[in-house]
């Protein structure tokens, strides 16, 4: 009878230790999940901010200003436009 009681006592102690370990592991994983979700929110906010900045940088007025100032580009007019006509590849002896 005493041997059975000792076996049951050891089983209960081991079960209690396993329960404590499981709860600790559960809390640790929950904290890691919470940190990961906070990091995901932070990255999403940063992504949204960068998208807004990208749209602001790509406005037609800004691009036109950069093209004129930094690249010294100008608007094409008929006076400076050169037209090229394509006559096709002609080989000697062939008919056009």
C-alpha positions, 0 to 999 in steps of 0.5 A: 500500500505504501509503495502504491502511495509513493508511486501516486505521489511521484506521479502527482508531483511530475504531473504538477511540474509538467503543468507548471512547465506548460503554463510557463511555455504558454506564457513565453509563446504568448509574449513572443506572439505579442511582440511579433504582432507589434512588430508587424503593426510597426512595419505596416505603418512604415509601409503605409508611410513609404507608400504616401511618400512614394506617391508624393515623389511621383507627382507629374509637377515634381517630375517635370521640375526635376527633368527641367532643372537636373536633366536640362530637358525641354518640351518637344515642339514641332520646330525641334522634332525630327521625323524619320521615315522607314523605307524597309530593308531592300536587298539588291535584286529584289523587288520593292 
